[in-house]
Amino acid sequence: MSVVNLKNNLHQMVEETEDPEILAQIATRFASLLGGKDAGRGLLYEEKERMELGKVDSETGRTIHYFQIREKAKDILGSL
């Protein structure tokens, strides 16, 4: 199959697809193949950067424990 035929077939499949999850998966994989994402995890550079910042926050104690968040959620939801 020629490159032109492959492109046309891909374009047609994308045009016929209405499922946003499928389209998101295709976009992620395509970007990964082109080098725009971390190929191992499909993460955007910005997502990896935020994860690294979160790791630093955790290591330096700038975190809130899960149980504290759960209690705040109970307080908020309990007042509805």
Steps between C-alpha positions, in 0.01 A plus 500: 500500500636841408550787742217691334264204543600459865439868570164489325393189694608652832322824422182316409508295823551814707217678321262208559584463870281682750645340816713762680691232694613330180600833349695596815683167496587543134624855560713387795653212307563711191668774704709234675617362166593849388697562819269755664431280801685264726467183294508277806203656675332730251549800727531856381813685606286728719346198673842356575611838633198519734574149624857599577380809688261280698785268587706793628202623704463156652868471583503843667184441703273738306213256493163440660421155628218307333307475827499880538355540152243229569388678819467833317293328229274347765452843659411657167276219382338462838383861489311461171 
